Amino acid sequence: MTIPLPERPTLQGARVILRAPHPSDVAGRLALGNTPDIHRMFGADPAQTRPLTPEAAEAWVQAQIAEANAWVIEVDGTLIGALRLHTLNHADRNARLAIGILDADSLGQGLGTEAMRVIAAHAFGDMGLHRLSLRVLAFNERAIAAYRKVGFVDEGRERQSACIAGEWHDDLIMGLLASEFQP
């Protein structure tokens, strides 16, 4: 069953485009495969990472399509990952941000930072949100550095909240207010 495509704007940065996911993204997601080190940063056991199947790529794309506030991240016409605003609370004008760069060759180039700046500008501008928050594994130094570049600040630590390959790890809780955001 195909889920109808929700309306969402295409958002443009200097190098990244955030656009609605489409069924045709299955091939792009499949080409990215599953990288154990990347999945570890998401909280998965790298030893349990298996090759990506066409069915899993299809499920990933359908999950992105089903999220009203999810975008794929595209660079030079190629899908490199996705991001979404979730747990949207209209009364309190806040949401949580999640991002995943799935292309190992795209890591460390500032593309995730740029994508987060683009989505934060949209969230605080067009959507009228007051606050964005996120959680990140405390050992994911690359992601933490990117979040701080966008303006997110540490708000707390959830101790031993993730068990990865039999080891406990902390999550950092980070937040960004509209008044603090510098596009």
HELIX and SHEET records of a PDB file:
HELIX    1   1 PRO A   23  ASP A   25  5                                   3    
HELIX    2   2 VAL A   26  LEU A   32  1                                   7    
HELIX    3   3 PRO A   36  MET A   41  1                                   6    
HELIX    4   4 PRO A   46  GLN A   48  5                                   3    
HELIX    5   5 PRO A   54  ALA A   66  1                                  13    
HELIX    6   6 ALA A  104  SER A  106  5                                   3    
HELIX    7   7 LEU A  111  PHE A  124  1                                  14    
HELIX    8   8 GLU A  141  VAL A  150  1                                  10    
HELIX    9   9 ALA A  178  GLU A  180  5                                   3    
SHEET    1   A 8 LEU A  11  GLN A  12  0                                        
SHEET    2   A 8 VAL A  16  ARG A  19 -1                                        
SHEET    3   A 8 ALA A  70  VAL A  75 -1                                        
SHEET    4   A 8 THR A  78  ASN A  89 -1                                        
SHEET    5   A 8 ASN A  94  ILE A 101 -1                                        
SHEET    6   A 8 ARG A 131  LEU A 137  1                                        
SHEET    7   A 8 GLU A 167  LEU A 177 -1                                        
SHEET    8   A 8 VAL A 153  ILE A 164 -1                                        
END                                                                             
